[in-house]
Amino acid sequence: MLRPMLDISRKVLTRVRRGLYAALADIPTSAHGVTNSAVPAQASTPQASEPQNAKALWTEALPTEIAFWDNWFKTHGGEWPEDYKVRMDPDTPLQSFVEAYLPPGGEDIIEILDVGAGPVTKLGKRSANRKIRITAVDPLADAYDRVMAKYGVTPPVRTTWCHGEILTTRFAPETFDLVWAQNSLDHSYEPVRIIEQALTLTKTGGYLVLAHARNEAVNENYQGLHQWNFDGEDGDFIIWNRQSRVNVSKLLQARAEIRARVDATFIEVSFRKTVRG
Ligand SMILES: C[S@@+](CC[C@H](N)C(=O)[O-])C[C@H]1O[C@@H](n2cnc3c(N)ncnc32)[C@H](O)[C@@H]1O
């Protein structure tokens, strides 16, 4: 069910690997430390085998992501024009498999957070059954804003700046009915920390849901932002790479009911928060 949501992003990464560095030339320095000076990343990439390099590797790889989205806006989706239309349309309905995680409709606004949303969240913006409000965050939000300004684009939901790893500095605990992350946390520098914080922001009884490709670091040979593998093992959710392995289900079992569903290429993990805080 989640394949259509993820399909584009997998292709994105393939495109990035093929080399879109040239497109970076006119993206200015980010206020948050992402600079074009990292463009020649391939020449000087530190070894992923040194865990302390996780954030350095991440920072160095970020321009590839900006380059992809620059091209995506420039070409109105490039090979994926339908994706462009769906994301940019303020009337796109919220996907039914996302609605399935929401509480019943009523007068209250249902709060949804998309972590690592990219410049334009893939989530549908309207619900027939509920009043929804989508908050979208991404560490590259400032760079994405500059790209969109360059092409005169206004997104239906503006993504704002936040690293997933510091979500609790920006939002209060128990704020969101649903925290959603797709194809993003495995691109981060500390995914377990993000998950812990995202769960804190989730309302008790609400859901944190992660939709990702399986074992993306292995698939992408630990290149660029692909430093983490998300996988299922005996029903548990595992995050691993060449240096570490965390059984997230065991780590967080006291805070949430956790279900990991995998198929050949995708993993969806839902956390129903059971304990306040
Ligand atoms: C392949 S894109 C996917 C974007 C969007 N979720 C989608 O499905 O189209 C990966 C996104 O993860 C974001 N990301 C990378 N590191 C992150 C972090 N530490 N916290 C949150 N998001 C992060 C990137 O900036 C990028 O926008």
The ligand as an ORCA input file, in Angstrom:
! r2SCAN-3c Opt
* xyz 0 1
  C      14.261     11.242      0.020
  S      13.691     12.687      0.840
  C      12.034     12.252      1.242
  C      11.157     13.452      1.475
  C       9.697     13.120      1.757
  N       9.533     12.473      3.045
  C       9.154     12.242      0.651
  O       8.787     11.095      0.926
  O       9.079     12.718     -0.463
  C      14.519     12.563      2.419
  C      14.279     13.778      3.312
  O      14.802     13.471      4.615
  C      15.309     14.657      5.133
  N      16.213     14.414      6.257
  C      17.543     14.153      6.209
  N      18.058     14.133      7.446
  C      17.049     14.382      8.303
  C      16.976     14.549      9.709
  N      18.073     14.455     10.472
  N      15.778     14.836     10.254
  C      14.670     14.953      9.472
  N      14.679     14.825      8.131
  C      15.851     14.554      7.544
  C      16.015     15.273      3.928
  O      16.337     16.624      4.122
  C      15.016     15.030      2.832
  O      14.134     16.108      2.652
*
